[in-house]
């Protein structure tokens, strides 16, 4: 059986210039692979520098935030806690704001749930049609 396949393959004519074209294509693939290897080598180096710069920026930002927060927190605590009525009003305002935003979010959640149910029903109808 293998002998038949070899004999049949030997009888197939080979086009002129096939070897040169294959060689050129292989060379082209090797050049592309080298280019990709260069990009792979350069990209991690650039990513390392970018990551280091991002870390420095984050550390500086957090440091400045903590320094400014300490100054503003000391002033706010003194103003709020000196007057209990003002502290109660501020707490009620914060809780009302929280409740408002929570209710607003729940409304969006209900709309999304209704849309999801509608899409599921439509999807199930289409599946029934396909069956």
N, CA, C and O atoms as a Tinker XYZ file with bonds, in Angstrom:
   524  protein
     1  N      0.824000   -1.187000    0.000000    73     2
     2  CA     0.000000    0.000000    0.000000    64     1     3
     3  C      0.872000    1.257000    0.000000    63     2     4     5
     4  O      0.624000    2.185000   -0.769000    81     3
     5  N      1.890000    1.286000    0.860000    73     3     6
     6  CA     2.791000    2.434000    0.906000    64     5     7
     7  C      3.550000    2.585000   -0.399000    63     6     8     9
     8  O      3.838000    3.701000   -0.831000    81     7
     9  N      3.872000    1.467000   -1.026000    73     7    10
    10  CA     4.591000    1.517000   -2.298000    64     9    11
    11  C      3.728000    2.177000   -3.372000    63    10    12    13
    12  O      4.240000    2.909000   -4.220000    81    11
    13  N      2.429000    1.921000   -3.335000    73    11    14
    14  CA     1.531000    2.534000   -4.300000    64    13    15
    15  C      1.478000    4.046000   -4.108000    63    14    16    17
    16  O      1.474000    4.804000   -5.077000    81    15
    17  N      1.437000    4.473000   -2.853000    73    15    18
    18  CA     1.390000    5.906000   -2.562000    64    17    19
    19  C      2.675000    6.593000   -3.001000    63    18    20    21
    20  O      2.629000    7.700000   -3.537000    81    19
    21  N      3.827000    5.950000   -2.781000    73    19    22
    22  CA     5.105000    6.529000   -3.183000    64    21    23
    23  C      5.197000    6.621000   -4.696000    63    22    24    25
    24  O      5.666000    7.621000   -5.239000    81    23
    25  N      4.749000    5.577000   -5.371000    73    23    26
    26  CA     4.790000    5.590000   -6.835000    64    25    27
    27  C      3.865000    6.678000   -7.381000    63    26    28    29
    28  O      4.208000    7.367000   -8.341000    81    27
    29  N      2.689000    6.827000   -6.764000    73    27    30
    30  CA     1.756000    7.852000   -7.231000    64    29    31
    31  C      2.316000    9.248000   -6.974000    63    30    32    33
    32  O      2.137000   10.150000   -7.791000    81    31
    33  N      2.984000    9.425000   -5.857000    73    31    34
    34  CA     3.568000   10.725000   -5.540000    64    33    35
    35  C      4.726000   11.055000   -6.479000    63    34    36    37
    36  O      4.895000   12.214000   -6.858000    81    35
    37  N      5.508000   10.081000   -6.851000    73    35    38
    38  CA     6.638000   10.311000   -7.747000    64    37    39
    39  C      6.165000   10.717000   -9.141000    63    38    40    41
    40  O      6.901000   11.382000   -9.869000    81    39
    41  N      4.981000   10.336000   -9.511000    73    39    42
    42  CA     4.471000   10.638000  -10.843000    64    41    43
    43  C      3.877000   12.055000  -10.933000    63    42    44    45
    44  O      3.671000   12.568000  -12.033000    81    43
    45  N      3.608000   12.675000   -9.799000    73    43    46
    46  CA     3.046000   14.027000   -9.804000    64    45    47
    47  C      4.141000   15.009000  -10.196000    63    46    48    49
    48  O      5.203000   15.016000   -9.573000    81    47
    49  N      3.912000   15.839000  -11.211000    73    47    50
    50  CA     4.949000   16.784000  -11.633000    64    49    51
    51  C      5.095000   17.916000  -10.606000    63    50    52    53
    52  O      4.103000   18.382000  -10.045000    81    51
    53  N      6.324000   18.349000  -10.368000    73    51    54
    54  CA     6.612000   19.445000   -9.432000    64    53    55
    55  C      6.715000   20.732000  -10.238000    63    54    56    57
    56  O      7.491000   20.798000  -11.191000    81    55
    57  N      5.946000   21.759000   -9.875000    73    55    58
    58  CA     5.986000   23.018000  -10.635000    64    57    59
    59  C      7.360000   23.674000  -10.553000    63    58    60    61
    60  O      8.075000   23.536000   -9.560000    81    59
    61  N      7.709000   24.384000  -11.611000    73    59    62
    62  CA     8.998000   25.073000  -11.628000    64    61    63
    63  C      8.980000   26.236000  -10.639000    63    62    64    65
    64  O      7.988000   26.955000  -10.524000    81    63
    65  N     10.068000   26.403000   -9.944000    73    63    66
    66  CA    10.207000   27.502000   -9.005000    64    65    67
    67  C      9.556000   27.249000   -7.648000    63    66    68    69
    68  O      9.527000   28.139000   -6.798000    81    67
    69  N      9.032000   26.039000   -7.441000    73    67    70
    70  CA     8.365000   25.734000   -6.165000    64    69    71
    71  C      9.338000   25.810000   -5.001000    63    70    72    73
    72  O      9.019000   26.347000   -3.940000    81    71
    73  N     10.533000   25.264000   -5.215000    73    71    74
    74  CA    11.525000   25.250000   -4.140000    64    73    75
    75  C     11.909000   26.679000   -3.743000    63    74    76    77
    76  O     12.030000   26.983000   -2.556000    81    75
    77  N     12.099000   27.552000   -4.734000    73    75    78
    78  CA    12.481000   28.939000   -4.443000    64    77    79
    79  C     11.357000   29.670000   -3.708000    63    78    80    81
    80  O     11.600000   30.417000   -2.760000    81    79
    81  N     10.119000   29.441000   -4.163000    73    79    82
    82  CA     8.984000   30.090000   -3.504000    64    81    83
    83  C      8.834000   29.618000   -2.067000    63    82    84    85
    84  O      8.584000   30.418000   -1.164000    81    83
    85  N      8.991000   28.296000   -1.856000    73    83    86
    86  CA     8.909000   27.771000   -0.486000    64    85    87
    87  C     10.027000   28.331000    0.381000    63    86    88    89
    88  O      9.806000   28.698000    1.536000    81    87
    89  N     11.218000   28.393000   -0.179000    73    87    90
    90  CA    12.353000   28.929000    0.566000    64    89    91
    91  C     12.122000   30.391000    0.931000    63    90    92    93
    92  O     12.408000   30.811000    2.052000    81    91
    93  N     11.598000   31.168000   -0.028000    73    91    94
    94  CA    11.318000   32.586000    0.235000    64    93    95
    95  C     10.252000   32.743000    1.314000    63    94    96    97
    96  O     10.363000   33.612000    2.179000    81    95
    97  N      9.220000   31.906000    1.265000    73    95    98
    98  CA     8.146000   31.974000    2.268000    64    97    99
    99  C      8.678000   31.624000    3.658000    63    98   100   101
   100  O      8.335000   32.276000    4.645000    81    99
   101  N      9.511000   30.599000    3.726000    73    99   102
   102  CA    10.099000   30.205000    5.026000    64   101   103
   103  C     10.962000   31.337000    5.569000    63   102   104   105
   104  O     10.917000   31.639000    6.761000    81   103
   105  N     11.757000   31.973000    4.683000    73   103   106
   106  CA    12.571000   33.115000    5.119000    64   105   107
   107  C     11.703000   34.256000    5.630000    63   106   108   109
   108  O     12.038000   34.902000    6.622000    81   107
   109  N     10.589000   34.502000    4.951000    73   107   110
   110  CA     9.668000   35.552000    5.374000    64   109   111
   111  C      9.089000   35.246000    6.750000    63   110   112   113
   112  O      8.983000   36.134000    7.596000    81   111
   113  N      8.717000   33.994000    6.973000    73   111   114
   114  CA     8.196000   33.596000    8.289000    64   113   115
   115  C      9.247000   33.780000    9.371000    63   114   116   117
   116  O      8.934000   34.211000   10.481000    81   115
   117  N     10.503000   33.452000    9.048000    73   115   118
   118  CA    11.573000   33.616000   10.032000    64   117   119
   119  C     11.786000   35.087000   10.362000    63   118   120   121
   120  O     11.996000   35.435000   11.524000    81   119
   121  N     11.732000   35.970000    9.333000    73   119   122
   122  CA    11.876000   37.406000    9.590000    64   121   123
   123  C     10.745000   37.914000   10.490000    63   122   124   125
   124  O     10.983000   38.683000   11.421000    81   123
   125  N      9.513000   37.478000   10.204000    73   123   126
   126  CA     8.366000   37.891000   11.027000    64   125   127
   127  C      8.529000   37.399000   12.462000    63   126   128   129
   128  O      8.206000   38.109000   13.414000    81   127
   129  N      9.032000   36.178000   12.603000    73   127   130
   130  CA     9.223000   35.621000   13.955000    64   129   131
   131  C     10.278000   36.409000   14.706000    63   130   132   133
   132  O     10.128000   36.658000   15.902000    81   131
   133  N     11.358000   36.811000   14.015000    73   131   134
   134  CA    12.396000   37.628000   14.670000    64   133   135
   135  C     11.835000   38.989000   15.092000    63   134   136   137
   136  O     12.140000   39.486000   16.175000    81   135
   137  N     11.007000   39.586000   14.218000    73   135   138
   138  CA    10.392000   40.868000   14.558000    64   137   139
   139  C      9.500000   40.732000   15.792000    63   138   140   141
   140  O      9.521000   41.578000   16.686000    81   139
   141  N      8.719000   39.657000   15.824000    73   139   142
   142  CA     7.850000   39.434000   16.987000    64   141   143
   143  C      8.678000   39.193000   18.233000    63   142   144   145
   144  O      8.302000   39.633000   19.320000    81   143
   145  N      9.804000   38.499000   18.093000    73   143   146
   146  CA    10.673000   38.253000   19.246000    64   145   147
   147  C     11.246000   39.569000   19.768000    63   146   148   149
   148  O     11.375000   39.748000   20.979000    81   147
   149  N     11.595000   40.498000   18.860000    73   147   150
   150  CA    12.099000   41.800000   19.301000    64   149   151
   151  C     11.023000   42.556000   20.064000    63   150   152   153
   152  O     11.299000   43.165000   21.097000    81   151
   153  N      9.795000   42.517000   19.553000    73   151   154
   154  CA     8.693000   43.206000   20.240000    64   153   155
   155  C      8.431000   42.570000   21.596000    63   154   156   157
   156  O      8.143000   43.269000   22.567000    81   155
   157  N      8.531000   41.251000   21.666000    73   155   158
   158  CA     8.318000   40.572000   22.945000    64   157   159
   159  C      9.390000   40.985000   23.946000    63   158   160   161
   160  O      9.118000   41.098000   25.141000    81   159
   161  N     10.623000   41.212000   23.453000    73   159   162
   162  CA    11.708000   41.603000   24.343000    64   161   163
   163  C     11.553000   43.046000   24.789000    63   162   164   165
   164  O     11.800000   43.358000   25.954000    81   163
   165  N     11.149000   43.933000   23.885000    73   163   166
   166  CA    11.024000   45.343000   24.225000    64   165   167
   167  C      9.789000   45.639000   25.058000    63   166   168   169
   168  O      9.821000   46.500000   25.937000    81   167
   169  N      8.711000   44.937000   24.789000    73   167   170
   170  CA     7.458000   45.226000   25.480000    64   169   171
   171  C      7.566000   45.018000   26.990000    63   170   172   173
   172  O      7.136000   45.897000   27.737000    81   171
   173  N      8.116000   43.905000   27.480000    73   171   174
   174  CA     8.202000   43.759000   28.943000    64   173   175
   175  C      9.041000   44.854000   29.594000    63   174   176   177
   176  O      8.744000   45.277000   30.712000    81   175
   177  N     10.081000   45.316000   28.912000    73   175   178
   178  CA    10.904000   46.376000   29.489000    64   177   179
   179  C     10.079000   47.653000   29.630000    63   178   180   181
   180  O     10.130000   48.319000   30.664000    81   179
   181  N      9.328000   47.988000   28.601000    73   179   182
   182  CA     8.484000   49.179000   28.659000    64   181   183
   183  C      7.401000   49.015000   29.724000    63   182   184   185
   184  O      7.069000   49.969000   30.428000    81   183
   185  N      6.859000   47.818000   29.839000    73   183   186
   186  CA     5.844000   47.573000   30.857000    64   185   187
   187  C      6.422000   47.709000   32.263000    63   186   188   189
   188  O      5.756000   48.203000   33.173000    81   187
   189  N      7.664000   47.266000   32.431000    73   187   190
   190  CA     8.289000   47.404000   33.754000    64   189   191
   191  C      8.435000   48.874000   34.134000    63   190   192   193
   192  O      8.142000   49.261000   35.265000    81   191
   193  N      8.891000   49.696000   33.178000    73   191   194
   194  CA     9.040000   51.120000   33.467000    64   193   195
   195  C      7.686000   51.767000   33.750000    63   194   196   197
   196  O      7.558000   52.583000   34.663000    81   195
   197  N      6.695000   51.402000   32.975000    73   195   198
   198  CA     5.355000   51.968000   33.186000    64   197   199
   199  C      4.803000   51.529000   34.543000    63   198   200   201
   200  O      4.190000   52.328000   35.251000    81   199
   201  N      5.017000   50.268000   34.904000    73   199   202
   202  CA     4.533000   49.772000   36.196000    64   201   203
   203  C      5.242000   50.484000   37.348000    63   202   204   205
   204  O      4.614000   50.830000   38.349000    81   203
   205  N      6.542000   50.698000   37.205000    73   203   206
   206  CA     7.282000   51.395000   38.256000    64   205   207
   207  C      6.789000   52.833000   38.395000    63   206   208   209
   208  O      6.618000   53.328000   39.509000    81   207
   209  N      6.564000   53.494000   37.276000    73   207   210
   210  CA     6.065000   54.874000   37.317000    64   209   211
   211  C      4.671000   54.927000   37.935000    63   210   212   213
   212  O      4.367000   55.841000   38.701000    81   211
   213  N      3.819000   53.947000   37.606000    73   211   214
   214  CA     2.474000   53.910000   38.176000    64   213   215
   215  C      2.541000   53.695000   39.683000    63   214   216   217
   216  O      1.790000   54.319000   40.434000    81   215
   217  N      3.429000   52.824000   40.126000    73   215   218
   218  CA     3.572000   52.582000   41.574000    64   217   219
   219  C      4.010000   53.846000   42.302000    63   218   220   221
   220  O      3.486000   54.172000   43.368000    81   219
   221  N      4.969000   54.552000   41.724000    73   219   222
   222  CA     5.437000   55.796000   42.350000    64   221   223
   223  C      4.295000   56.809000   42.409000    63   222   224   225
   224  O      4.104000   57.480000   43.422000    81   223
   225  N      3.537000   56.914000   41.315000    73   223   226
   226  CA     2.418000   57.858000   41.293000    64   225   227
   227  C      1.366000   57.501000   42.335000    63   226   228   229
   228  O      0.822000   58.384000   42.998000    81   227
   229  N      1.081000   56.213000   42.480000    73   227   230
   230  CA     0.086000   55.775000   43.468000    64   229   231
   231  C      0.566000   56.078000   44.883000    63   230   232   233
   232  O     -0.196000   56.580000   45.709000    81   231
   233  N      1.832000   55.773000   45.159000    73   231   234
   234  CA     2.370000   56.022000   46.503000    64   233   235
   235  C      2.340000   57.516000   46.824000    63   234   236   237
   236  O      1.959000   57.912000   47.926000    81   235
   237  N      2.744000   58.342000   45.858000    73   235   238
   238  CA     2.707000   59.785000   46.097000    64   237   239
   239  C      1.275000   60.280000   46.274000    63   238   240   241
   240  O      1.011000   61.101000   47.152000    81   239
   241  N      0.358000   59.794000   45.459000    73   239   242
   242  CA    -1.034000   60.214000   45.571000    64   241   243
   243  C     -1.641000   59.825000   46.906000    63   242   244   245
   244  O     -2.329000   60.627000   47.538000    81   243
   245  N     -1.387000   58.586000   47.340000    73   243   246
   246  CA    -1.919000   58.140000   48.632000    64   245   247
   247  C     -1.295000   58.939000   49.767000    63   246   248   249
   248  O     -1.977000   59.306000   50.724000    81   247
   249  N      0.003000   59.208000   49.657000    73   247   250
   250  CA     0.675000   59.998000   50.703000    64   249   251
   251  C      0.096000   61.390000   50.823000    63   250   252   253
   252  O     -0.199000   61.851000   51.926000    81   251
   253  N     -0.071000   62.064000   49.694000    73   251   254
   254  CA    -0.659000   63.402000   49.729000    64   253   255
   255  C     -2.092000   63.373000   50.236000    63   254   256   257
   256  O     -2.514000   64.267000   50.970000    81   255
   257  N     -2.837000   62.352000   49.848000    73   255   258
   258  CA    -4.226000   62.232000   50.298000    64   257   259
   259  C     -4.282000   62.050000   51.819000    63   258   260   261
   260  O     -5.097000   62.676000   52.497000    81   259
   261  N     -3.421000   61.199000   52.335000    73   259   262
   262  CA    -3.412000   60.970000   53.789000    64   261   263
   263  C     -3.003000   62.232000   54.552000    63   262   264   265
   264  O     -3.567000   62.537000   55.603000    81   263
   265  N     -2.023000   62.962000   54.022000    73   263   266
   266  CA    -1.608000   64.196000   54.690000    64   265   267
   267  C     -2.728000   65.226000   54.696000    63   266   268   269
   268  O     -2.984000   65.862000   55.718000    81   267
   269  N     -3.399000   65.395000   53.552000    73   267   270
   270  CA    -4.477000   66.380000   53.503000    64   269   271
   271  C     -5.690000   65.902000   54.293000    63   270   272   273
   272  O     -6.433000   66.712000   54.847000    81   271
   273  N     -5.890000   64.590000   54.344000    73   271   274
   274  CA    -7.035000   64.052000   55.093000    64   273   275
   275  C     -6.840000   64.258000   56.594000    63   274   276   277
   276  O     -7.798000   64.559000   57.307000    81   275
   277  N     -5.617000   64.101000   57.073000    73   275   278
   278  CA    -5.352000   64.312000   58.496000    64   277   279
   279  C     -5.676000   65.747000   58.896000    63   278   280   281
   280  O     -6.273000   65.974000   59.948000    81   279
   281  N     -5.295000   66.706000   58.080000    73   279   282
   282  CA    -5.555000   68.108000   58.391000    64   281   283
   283  C     -7.052000   68.406000   58.370000    63   282   284   285
   284  O     -7.575000   69.065000   59.269000    81   283
   285  N     -7.745000   67.910000   57.325000    73   283   286
   286  CA    -9.176000   68.217000   57.212000    64   285   287
   287  C     -9.986000   67.426000   58.236000    63   286   288   289
   288  O    -11.013000   67.918000   58.703000    81   287
   289  N     -9.554000   66.209000   58.602000    73   287   290
   290  CA   -10.281000   65.401000   59.573000    64   289   291
   291  C    -10.227000   66.042000   60.953000    63   290   292   293
   292  O    -11.221000   66.052000   61.679000    81   291
   293  N     -9.079000   66.570000   61.309000    73   291   294
   294  CA    -8.959000   67.209000   62.620000    64   293   295
   295  C     -9.906000   68.404000   62.732000    63   294   296   297
   296  O    -10.538000   68.601000   63.769000    81   295
   297  N    -10.003000   69.198000   61.668000    73   295   298
   298  CA   -10.900000   70.347000   61.698000    64   297   299
   299  C    -12.358000   69.904000   61.716000    63   298   300   301
   300  O    -13.159000   70.465000   62.464000    81   299
   301  N    -12.711000   68.926000   60.923000    73   299   302
   302  CA   -14.099000   68.480000   60.825000    64   301   303
   303  C    -14.551000   67.820000   62.123000    63   302   304   305
   304  O    -15.683000   68.031000   62.558000    81   303
   305  N    -13.687000   67.027000   62.745000    73   303   306
   306  CA   -14.076000   66.372000   63.989000    64   305   307
   307  C    -14.318000   67.402000   65.088000    63   306   308   309
   308  O    -15.251000   67.257000   65.878000    81   307
   309  N    -13.507000   68.413000   65.143000    73   307   310
   310  CA   -13.679000   69.429000   66.169000    64   309   311
   311  C    -14.977000   70.199000   65.943000    63   310   312   313
   312  O    -15.708000   70.474000   66.894000    81   311
   313  N    -15.265000   70.547000   64.695000    73   311   314
   314  CA   -16.480000   71.307000   64.406000    64   313   315
   315  C    -17.727000   70.460000   64.660000    63   314   316   317
   316  O    -18.692000   70.958000   65.239000    81   315
   317  N    -17.729000   69.209000   64.247000    73   315   318
   318  CA   -18.921000   68.371000   64.347000    64   317   319
   319  C    -19.198000   67.939000   65.777000    63   318   320   321
   320  O    -20.333000   68.025000   66.245000    81   319
   321  N    -18.185000   67.483000   66.460000    73   319   322
   322  CA   -18.412000   66.907000   67.783000    64   321   323
   323  C    -18.546000   67.945000   68.902000    63   322   324   325
   324  O    -18.918000   67.589000   70.020000    81   323
   325  N    -18.261000   69.176000   68.634000    73   323   326
   326  CA   -18.453000   70.189000   69.669000    64   325   327
   327  C    -19.938000   70.489000   69.866000    63   326   328   329
   328  O    -20.355000   70.851000   70.966000    81   327
   329  N    -20.720000   70.345000   68.830000    73   327   330
   330  CA   -22.152000   70.621000   68.909000    64   329   331
   331  C    -22.916000   69.327000   68.593000    63   330   332   333
   332  O    -22.955000   68.922000   67.431000    81   331
   333  N    -23.523000   68.668000   69.586000    73   331   334
   334  CA   -24.221000   67.407000   69.348000    64   333   335
   335  C    -25.404000   67.536000   68.388000    63   334   336   337
   336  O    -25.689000   66.591000   67.652000    81   335
   337  N    -26.089000   68.653000   68.373000    73   335   338
   338  CA   -27.229000   68.850000   67.477000    64   337   339
   339  C    -26.744000   68.875000   66.020000    63   338   340   341
   340  O    -27.355000   68.272000   65.137000    81   339
   341  N    -25.645000   69.578000   65.795000    73   339   342
   342  CA   -25.073000   69.625000   64.452000    64   341   343
   343  C    -24.598000   68.235000   64.024000    63   342   344   345
   344  O    -24.751000   67.854000   62.864000    81   343
   345  N    -24.025000   67.482000   64.959000    73   343   346
   346  CA   -23.579000   66.123000   64.654000    64   345   347
   347  C    -24.775000   65.248000   64.268000    63   346   348   349
   348  O    -24.685000   64.452000   63.334000    81   347
   349  N    -25.892000   65.395000   64.984000    73   347   350
   350  CA   -27.090000   64.603000   64.668000    64   349   351
   351  C    -27.638000   64.986000   63.293000    63   350   352   353
   352  O    -28.019000   64.114000   62.513000    81   351
   353  N    -27.677000   66.269000   62.999000    73   351   354
   354  CA   -28.169000   66.719000   61.695000    64   353   355
   355  C    -27.278000   66.200000   60.558000    63   354   356   357
   356  O    -27.769000   65.789000   59.507000    81   355
   357  N    -25.983000   66.228000   60.787000    73   355   358
   358  CA   -25.042000   65.742000   59.765000    64   357   359
   359  C    -25.204000   64.237000   59.553000    63   358   360   361
   360  O    -25.148000   63.758000   58.420000    81   359
   361  N    -25.403000   63.499000   60.631000    73   359   362
   362  CA   -25.610000   62.052000   60.527000    64   361   363
   363  C    -26.913000   61.748000   59.795000    63   362   364   365
   364  O    -26.951000   60.850000   58.954000    81   363
   365  N    -27.972000   62.478000   60.100000    73   363   366
   366  CA   -29.252000   62.274000   59.413000    64   365   367
   367  C    -29.144000   62.605000   57.926000    63   366   368   369
   368  O    -29.713000   61.914000   57.081000    81   367
   369  N    -28.411000   63.665000   57.622000    73   367   370
   370  CA   -28.224000   64.037000   56.221000    64   369   371
   371  C    -27.471000   62.937000   55.473000    63   370   372   373
   372  O    -27.825000   62.588000   54.347000    81   371
   373  N    -26.446000   62.404000   56.099000    73   371   374
   374  CA   -25.660000   61.346000   55.465000    64   373   375
   375  C    -26.506000   60.085000   55.265000    63   374   376   377
   376  O    -26.433000   59.441000   54.218000    81   375
   377  N    -27.306000   59.741000   56.271000    73   375   378
   378  CA   -28.164000   58.554000   56.153000    64   377   379
   379  C    -29.256000   58.744000   55.095000    63   378   380   381
   380  O    -29.585000   57.808000   54.368000    81   379
   381  N    -29.815000   59.954000   55.011000    73   379   382
   382  CA   -30.813000   60.232000   53.970000    64   381   383
   383  C    -30.206000   60.132000   52.579000    63   382   384   385
   384  O    -30.833000   59.611000   51.656000    81   383
   385  N    -28.987000   60.631000   52.433000    73   383   386
   386  CA   -28.297000   60.534000   51.153000    64   385   387
   387  C    -28.035000   59.077000   50.796000    63   386   388   389
   388  O    -28.211000   58.677000   49.645000    81   387
   389  N    -27.622000   58.292000   51.764000    73   387   390
   390  CA   -27.397000   56.864000   51.551000    64   389   391
   391  C    -28.693000   56.164000   51.150000    63   390   392   393
   392  O    -28.707000   55.367000   50.211000    81   391
   393  N    -29.784000   56.461000   51.861000    73   391   394
   394  CA   -31.069000   55.834000   51.545000    64   393   395
   395  C    -31.541000   56.225000   50.150000    63   394   396   397
   396  O    -32.052000   55.387000   49.407000    81   395
   397  N    -31.371000   57.488000   49.794000    73   395   398
   398  CA   -31.796000   57.958000   48.463000    64   397   399
   399  C    -31.032000   57.208000   47.365000    63   398   400   401
   400  O    -31.630000   56.704000   46.414000    81   399
   401  N    -29.705000   57.143000   47.510000    73   399   402
   402  CA   -28.890000   56.469000   46.500000    64   401   403
   403  C    -29.164000   54.977000   46.466000    63   402   404   405
   404  O    -29.136000   54.373000   45.393000    81   403
   405  N    -29.425000   54.373000   47.607000    73   403   406
   406  CA   -29.749000   52.951000   47.650000    64   405   407
   407  C    -31.068000   52.680000   46.938000    63   406   408   409
   408  O    -31.173000   51.727000   46.166000    81   407
   409  N    -32.071000   53.509000   47.193000    73   407   410
   410  CA   -33.364000   53.344000   46.519000    64   409   411
   411  C    -33.236000   53.567000   45.012000    63   410   412   413
   412  O    -33.860000   52.863000   44.218000    81   411
   413  N    -32.436000   54.537000   44.632000    73   411   414
   414  CA   -32.197000   54.805000   43.216000    64   413   415
   415  C    -31.539000   53.583000   42.559000    63   414   416   417
   416  O    -31.927000   53.186000   41.460000    81   415
   417  N    -30.568000   53.001000   43.215000    73   415   418
   418  CA   -29.899000   51.807000   42.704000    64   417   419
   419  C    -30.846000   50.621000   42.618000    63   418   420   421
   420  O    -30.790000   49.842000   41.667000    81   419
   421  N    -31.716000   50.486000   43.614000    73   419   422
   422  CA   -32.685000   49.379000   43.591000    64   421   423
   423  C    -33.659000   49.554000   42.427000    63   422   424   425
   424  O    -34.083000   48.569000   41.822000    81   423
   425  N    -34.016000   50.796000   42.112000    73   423   426
   426  CA   -34.896000   51.057000   40.971000    64   425   427
   427  C    -34.237000   50.608000   39.672000    63   426   428   429
   428  O    -34.881000   49.990000   38.824000    81   427
   429  N    -32.953000   50.921000   39.522000    73   427   430
   430  CA   -32.230000   50.484000   38.331000    64   429   431
   431  C    -32.143000   48.961000   38.285000    63   430   432   433
   432  O    -32.230000   48.354000   37.217000    81   431
   433  N    -31.972000   48.363000   39.440000    73   431   434
   434  CA   -31.894000   46.905000   39.508000    64   433   435
   435  C    -33.218000   46.270000   39.088000    63   434   436   437
   436  O    -33.223000   45.257000   38.388000    81   435
   437  N    -34.313000   46.845000   39.500000    73   435   438
   438  CA   -35.624000   46.317000   39.114000    64   437   439
   439  C    -35.827000   46.427000   37.607000    63   438   440   441
   440  O    -36.344000   45.506000   36.975000    81   439
   441  N    -35.415000   47.567000   37.030000    73   439   442
   442  CA   -35.542000   47.736000   35.583000    64   441   443
   443  C    -34.698000   46.698000   34.849000    63   442   444   445
   444  O    -35.142000   46.104000   33.867000    81   443
   445  N    -33.488000   46.490000   35.332000    73   443   446
   446  CA   -32.597000   45.515000   34.692000    64   445   447
   447  C    -33.169000   44.106000   34.823000    63   446   448   449
   448  O    -33.081000   43.309000   33.889000    81   447
   449  N    -33.753000   43.801000   35.975000    73   447   450
   450  CA   -34.339000   42.483000   36.177000    64   449   451
   451  C    -35.531000   42.272000   35.241000    63   450   452   453
   452  O    -35.689000   41.191000   34.673000    81   451
   453  N    -36.363000   43.295000   35.080000    73   451   454
   454  CA   -37.507000   43.198000   34.173000    64   453   455
   455  C    -37.032000   43.001000   32.736000    63   454   456   457
   456  O    -37.590000   42.186000   32.002000    81   455
   457  N    -36.012000   43.738000   32.338000    73   455   458
   458  CA   -35.461000   43.590000   30.993000    64   457   459
   459  C    -34.859000   42.198000   30.804000    63   458   460   461
   460  O    -35.006000   41.590000   29.744000    81   459
   461  N    -34.193000   41.708000   31.821000    73   459   462
   462  CA   -33.603000   40.371000   31.757000    64   461   463
   463  C    -34.687000   39.314000   31.599000    63   462   464   465
   464  O    -34.547000   38.387000   30.801000    81   463
   465  N    -35.767000   39.454000   32.359000    73   463   466
   466  CA   -36.868000   38.494000   32.246000    64   465   467
   467  C    -37.495000   38.545000   30.858000    63   466   468   469
   468  O    -37.837000   37.508000   30.289000    81   467
   469  N    -37.647000   39.745000   30.316000    73   467   470
   470  CA   -38.225000   39.905000   28.981000    64   469   471
   471  C    -37.318000   39.260000   27.931000    63   470   472   473
   472  O    -37.803000   38.580000   27.026000    81   471
   473  N    -36.016000   39.470000   28.047000    73   471   474
   474  CA   -35.066000   38.873000   27.109000    64   473   475
   475  C    -35.069000   37.345000   27.226000    63   474   476   477
   476  O    -34.983000   36.640000   26.221000    81   475
   477  N    -35.169000   36.848000   28.448000    73   475   478
   478  CA   -35.199000   35.398000   28.659000    64   477   479
   479  C    -36.441000   34.783000   28.025000    63   478   480   481
   480  O    -36.367000   33.719000   27.409000    81   479
   481  N    -37.579000   35.451000   28.178000    73   479   482
   482  CA   -38.809000   34.950000   27.570000    64   481   483
   483  C    -38.687000   34.940000   26.047000    63   482   484   485
   484  O    -39.085000   33.976000   25.393000    81   483
   485  N    -38.139000   36.007000   25.493000    73   483   486
   486  CA   -37.952000   36.091000   24.043000    64   485   487
   487  C    -37.001000   35.001000   23.559000    63   486   488   489
   488  O    -37.233000   34.376000   22.524000    81   487
   489  N    -35.952000   34.783000   24.300000    73   487   490
   490  CA   -34.978000   33.757000   23.953000    64   489   491
   491  C    -35.616000   32.371000   23.984000    63   490   492   493
   492  O    -35.395000   31.552000   23.092000    81   491
   493  N    -36.405000   32.122000   25.017000    73   491   494
   494  CA   -37.081000   30.827000   25.122000    64   493   495
   495  C    -38.070000   30.617000   23.982000    63   494   496   497
   496  O    -38.206000   29.505000   23.473000    81   495
   497  N    -38.765000   31.687000   23.580000    73   495   498
   498  CA   -39.700000   31.583000   22.445000    64   497   499
   499  C    -38.954000   31.219000   21.167000    63   498   500   501
   500  O    -39.411000   30.378000   20.393000    81   499
   501  N    -37.817000   31.850000   20.950000    73   499   502
   502  CA   -37.021000   31.552000   19.755000    64   501   503
   503  C    -36.486000   30.135000   19.793000    63   502   504   505
   504  O    -36.402000   29.475000   18.757000    81   503
   505  N    -36.126000   29.662000   20.965000    73   503   506
   506  CA   -35.659000   28.276000   21.083000    64   505   507
   507  C    -36.784000   27.300000   20.762000    63   506   508   509
   508  O    -36.559000   26.283000   20.105000    81   507
   509  N    -37.995000   27.607000   21.225000    73   507   510
   510  CA   -39.125000   26.744000   20.924000    64   509   511
   511  C    -39.407000   26.711000   19.424000    63   510   512   513
   512  O    -39.767000   25.671000   18.873000    81   511
   513  N    -39.240000   27.851000   18.774000    73   511   514
   514  CA   -39.455000   27.915000   17.319000    64   513   515
   515  C    -38.417000   27.067000   16.596000    63   514   516   517
   516  O    -38.737000   26.390000   15.620000    81   515
   517  N    -37.179000   27.102000   17.071000    73   515   518
   518  CA   -36.119000   26.346000   16.433000    64   517   519
   519  C    -36.278000   24.835000   16.619000    63   518   520   521
   520  O    -35.838000   24.052000   15.777000    81   519
   521  N    -36.902000   24.435000   17.711000    73   519   522
   522  CA   -37.089000   23.013000   17.968000    64   521   523
   523  C    -38.162000   22.518000   17.045000    63   522   524
   524  O    -38.503000   21.335000   17.073000    81   523
